[in-house]
Amino acid sequence: MAVVSIEFSEEKAWIDRLTDDFRTLLAGSRSTDRPFHVALSGGSTPTPLYRHWATQEFPWERIDWWIGDERWVPLTDPRSNEAMIRGSLGIGLGGRLRLRSWHRAEDPEDAANLYDKALREELGSPPVFDLILLGIGEDGHTASLFPGSPALDERAAYAVPNPAPGGGPLRLTLTYPCLNAARSVWFLVAGRAKKEIVQRVLSSDKALPAARIEAADQRLYWVGGR
């Protein structure tokens, strides 16, 4: 599927547009009788966006937040995506932030299996997210789907452990069968350093994990790339 690219010269405009588009997506969702399911991206790029969203009057009681990938580190570790999300989107929300943690078992394989089970029970098979937010790494990875890693070829499970390059912490990640079933996928990208890799993703270079997303509605919100 083609990715629509939307570029911004400064962060405020990027945040404002993402906030407006998210509000529009919420308003246009098919039913107010079921949760609106969102999978969040980790890393530093979305942090200011999440802090802004925490100040908004969204229908928090309708939104179930999931996490697209996680490092298998304690929640006290600053590298944890969940820790970042709770410290940004969770500020001031208290119990209104309904966030699904990967950390539900002592073993990463068991943790991934539990996440997979929850996805199937609550979103179906395949699980259909209303929105998935993703980043793009300088190597073209997205979520924790790295070039050459085993999870790229996963076709049955929706959540799996996956090794990180360079010996970093083990990752837990959603897989293509889950990501590609989403109604909307939005890539969040910052900086000119990503210019070459973004252009390759936009030209559907399938050597890059990020270019292998096939959701029906795909947008790339790029700030600072001009």
C-alpha positions as CSV (number, residue, x, y, z in Angstrom):
1,M,0.0,0.0,0.0
2,A,1.2,3.5,-0.7
3,V,2.3,5.7,2.2
4,V,1.1,9.3,2.2
5,S,3.9,11.6,3.4
6,I,3.1,14.8,5.3
7,E,6.1,17.0,6.1
8,F,6.6,19.7,8.7
9,S,9.3,22.2,9.3
10,E,8.8,22.5,13.1
11,E,7.6,20.3,15.9
12,K,4.5,22.3,17.0
13,A,2.9,22.0,13.6
14,W,3.7,18.3,13.6
15,I,2.1,17.8,17.0
16,D,-0.9,19.9,16.2
17,R,-1.7,18.0,12.9
18,L,-1.3,14.6,14.6
19,T,-3.6,15.7,17.4
20,D,-6.2,17.0,15.0
21,D,-6.0,13.8,12.9
22,F,-6.2,11.6,15.9
23,R,-9.3,13.5,17.2
24,T,-10.9,13.1,13.7
25,L,-10.1,9.4,13.7
26,L,-11.7,9.0,17.1
27,A,-14.8,10.9,16.1
28,G,-15.2,8.8,12.9
29,S,-14.8,5.4,14.6
30,R,-17.5,2.9,13.8
31,S,-18.9,2.5,17.3
32,T,-18.8,4.3,20.6
33,D,-19.9,1.0,22.3
34,R,-16.5,-0.6,22.0
35,P,-13.0,0.5,22.9
36,F,-10.9,2.4,20.4
37,H,-7.7,0.4,20.2
38,V,-4.3,2.1,19.7
39,A,-0.8,0.6,19.6
40,L,1.9,3.1,20.6
41,S,5.4,3.6,19.4
42,G,8.3,3.9,21.8
43,G,11.6,5.8,21.4
44,S,12.2,9.5,21.8
45,T,10.4,10.9,18.7
46,P,6.8,10.5,20.1
47,T,7.5,11.7,23.6
48,P,6.5,15.3,23.1
49,L,3.4,14.2,21.2
50,Y,2.3,12.0,24.1
51,R,2.9,14.8,26.6
52,H,0.6,17.0,24.5
53,W,-2.0,14.4,24.2
54,A,-2.1,14.0,28.0
55,T,-3.4,17.6,28.1
56,Q,-6.3,17.0,25.7
57,E,-9.9,16.2,26.4
58,F,-10.0,13.0,24.5
59,P,-12.7,10.4,25.5
60,W,-10.1,8.5,27.6
61,E,-12.7,6.0,28.8
62,R,-13.1,4.7,25.3
63,I,-9.4,4.3,24.4
64,D,-7.4,1.1,25.1
65,W,-3.7,1.7,24.6
66,W,-1.3,-1.1,23.6
67,I,2.5,-1.0,23.0
68,G,3.8,-2.0,19.6
69,D,7.1,-3.3,21.0
70,E,9.1,-3.4,24.2
71,R,12.6,-4.0,25.4
72,W,12.8,-6.9,27.9
73,V,14.1,-4.7,30.7
74,P,12.6,-3.7,34.1
75,L,10.1,-0.9,34.0
76,T,12.5,1.1,36.1
77,D,15.0,1.0,33.2
78,P,14.9,4.3,31.1
79,R,15.1,2.2,27.9
80,S,11.6,0.8,28.6
81,N,9.0,2.0,26.2
82,E,6.3,1.4,28.8
83,A,8.2,3.6,31.2
84,M,8.4,6.4,28.6
85,I,4.7,6.1,27.8
86,R,3.6,6.2,31.4
87,G,5.9,9.2,32.1
88,S,4.5,11.2,29.1
89,L,1.0,10.1,28.0
90,G,0.2,8.9,31.6
91,I,1.1,12.2,33.2
92,G,-2.0,13.4,35.2
93,L,-4.3,10.8,33.8
94,G,-4.2,8.4,36.8
95,G,-6.5,5.4,36.1
96,R,-7.8,6.9,32.9
97,L,-4.7,5.6,31.0
98,R,-5.7,2.0,30.1
99,L,-2.3,0.7,29.0
100,R,-1.6,-2.9,28.2
101,S,1.8,-4.0,29.5
102,W,4.0,-6.6,28.0
103,H,5.3,-7.3,31.5
104,R,2.9,-10.0,32.5
105,A,5.3,-12.9,33.0
106,E,8.8,-13.6,34.2
107,D,9.8,-15.2,30.9
108,P,9.8,-13.2,27.6
109,E,8.4,-16.1,25.6
110,D,5.5,-16.4,28.1
111,A,5.0,-12.6,28.1
112,A,4.7,-12.6,24.3
113,N,2.3,-15.5,24.4
114,L,0.1,-13.6,26.9
115,Y,0.1,-10.5,24.7
116,D,-0.8,-12.6,21.7
117,K,-3.7,-14.2,23.6
118,A,-5.0,-10.8,24.7
119,L,-4.9,-9.5,21.2
120,R,-6.9,-12.5,19.9
121,E,-9.4,-12.3,22.7
122,E,-10.1,-8.6,22.4
123,L,-9.3,-7.6,18.8
124,G,-10.0,-10.9,16.9
125,S,-7.8,-13.0,14.7
126,P,-6.2,-11.2,13.0
127,P,-6.4,-8.4,15.6
128,V,-7.6,-5.2,14.0
129,F,-6.3,-2.0,15.6
130,D,-8.0,1.3,14.9
131,L,-4.6,2.9,14.8
132,I,-0.9,1.8,15.2
133,L,1.8,4.4,15.6
134,L,5.3,3.3,14.4
135,G,8.7,4.7,14.1
136,I,11.4,4.1,11.5
137,G,15.0,3.4,12.5
138,E,18.0,4.5,10.5
139,D,18.4,0.8,9.4
140,G,14.7,0.8,8.2
141,H,13.4,-1.2,11.2
142,T,9.9,-0.5,12.6
143,A,8.5,-1.7,15.9
144,S,11.2,-4.3,16.8
145,L,11.3,-5.8,13.3
146,F,14.9,-5.5,12.4
147,P,16.5,-6.4,9.0
148,G,17.4,-10.1,8.9
149,S,15.7,-10.9,12.3
150,P,13.5,-14.0,12.8
151,A,10.3,-12.1,13.5
152,L,10.2,-10.8,9.9
153,D,9.1,-14.3,8.7
154,E,6.5,-14.9,11.5
155,R,3.1,-15.6,10.0
156,A,1.1,-17.3,12.8
157,A,1.8,-15.3,16.0
158,Y,0.8,-11.7,16.5
159,A,3.4,-11.0,19.2
160,V,6.8,-12.6,19.6
161,P,10.2,-12.1,21.2
162,N,12.9,-10.9,18.7
163,P,16.6,-10.3,19.1
164,A,18.0,-6.8,18.7
165,P,21.1,-6.2,16.6
166,G,24.4,-5.5,18.4
167,G,23.5,-7.5,21.4
168,G,21.0,-5.1,22.9
169,P,18.1,-6.2,25.2
170,L,15.8,-8.8,23.8
171,R,12.7,-7.2,22.2
172,L,9.0,-8.1,22.3
173,T,7.1,-7.0,19.2
174,L,3.9,-7.1,17.2
175,T,4.4,-8.9,13.9
176,Y,3.3,-8.2,10.3
177,P,0.1,-10.2,10.5
178,C,-1.0,-7.9,13.3
179,L,0.5,-4.6,11.9
180,N,-0.9,-5.2,8.4
181,A,-4.5,-5.8,9.7
182,A,-4.7,-2.3,11.3
183,R,-7.2,0.2,9.9
184,S,-4.6,3.0,10.1
185,V,-0.8,3.0,10.5
186,W,1.0,6.3,11.1
187,F,4.8,6.5,11.0
188,L,6.3,9.2,13.2
189,V,9.7,10.4,12.0
190,A,11.9,13.3,13.0
191,G,15.1,14.8,11.5
192,R,17.0,15.1,8.3
193,A,19.2,12.1,9.3
194,K,16.2,9.9,8.3
195,K,15.9,11.4,4.8
196,E,17.4,8.6,2.8
197,I,15.7,5.8,4.7
198,V,12.3,7.6,4.5
199,Q,12.7,8.0,0.7
200,R,13.4,4.3,0.5
201,V,10.3,3.5,2.6
202,L,8.1,5.8,0.4
203,S,9.4,4.0,-2.7
204,S,8.4,0.6,-1.2
205,D,11.9,-0.8,-0.9
206,K,11.0,-4.2,0.5
207,A,14.5,-4.7,1.8
208,L,13.5,-2.4,4.7
209,P,11.1,-3.8,7.4
210,A,9.2,-0.6,7.5
211,A,8.4,-0.8,3.8
212,R,6.7,-4.1,4.3
213,I,3.7,-2.7,6.2
214,E,0.6,-3.2,4.1
215,A,-2.2,-1.6,6.2
216,A,-5.0,0.0,4.2
217,D,-4.4,3.6,5.4
218,Q,-0.7,4.5,5.9
219,R,0.7,8.0,6.6
220,L,4.1,9.3,7.4
221,Y,4.3,12.4,9.6
222,W,7.8,13.8,9.2
223,V,9.1,16.7,11.1
224,G,12.4,18.5,10.5
225,G,13.1,16.7,7.2
226,R,13.0,19.7,5.0
